[in-house]
C-alpha cells in the first residue's frame, strides 16, 4: 500500500501477473490494510480454486449503461440508478430479494413507478446471471399490482369543440393526431421527407417509434387536406410556428382550450386513444389497429375493445328472440303455488 495525499492506495498483483490498483477510500491505515488483505484473499481464491470474482452493483450499472447506450430510455435508467444510493458499493451476491424490496418499498412514488425500478434491477441482474456470468442466480422480484387506468377518449362533437378553440397550428396538429393516431413527438418532428402526397402515405422511422419498428401511416382525406394546406410554409418540417419547429405544446394553452371546450381530465396523448377508440367502434379489427398504431403486441390494443359497445348492438338484439317475459310469468306462477311451503 502507499499513501497518496490523505488516502491509502492498494496495489495487488494476481497469480496470473495482473496488477490491480485501486483506492481504499480511507485515510486510516488499518482499514485500508483490511481491505487490501480481503482483496488479495479473494483474488487468491479465484486463482487457486476457480471461484467467481466478486462484482459490485456499481460494476453492473456501468456495464449496463455502456451496453445500452442506444436505448431510448437510457436517461431514465441513469436517473433510477442514481437514486438507488443504497446499492452503491454492494456486492451483487449481497443484493438479496429482501434487501432490494426494502429499498424499493422505501421509495416515495406510486406502485407503477416502483415497478419501473423493479424491471430495471431485474434486467440488470439477469444480465449478471446469464450473459455476463457474474452471479449464479438472480433473486426473484415480484412487481406490485397496479390499478388498471381507464382509457380517456372524446366523442366526435367533443373533439370538434376542442379543435375549435385551439390556436391555428396547434388545432391542425390536434386534428392531424385524431386523423392518424400519431404520438405527439411524431407529429412535432414530422418532416416533408416522410410524406408522399401522391401515394397518400407517411412513415415514421424505427428510431422515431416507441416500439422501434417503422410505421406506415395511411393518409385519409382529412389528413391530406391538412398537409396540402401546409405545403410551402416550411421546406423541412410540416408543422412550424413563426418559421421555427414546434418543440412542445404549452400546458397553459392546452388547459385553457380544455376549459373553453368544457372538457376535463384529458391529455394530448388521449387524442391517440380517441383515434383508436373511434376505429374500434367502426369495426376495425384489433390486428389492423395494432399495425396502424405501431403497437408492439396485440395485448396493447386489447384495452380499446371495450371502449364503446355501440357497434355490438347488432349482436345484442339476438337476446330479444328469447321469450324472457313468458319464463318470468311461469316462475311467478310457480312461486305463488309454493308460497305456503317453508
Order of alpha helices (4+ residues) and beta strands (2+ residues): beta-beta-beta-alpha-alpha-alpha-alpha-alpha-alpha-alpha-alpha-beta-beta-beta-alpha-beta-beta-alpha-alpha-alpha-alpha-alpha-alpha
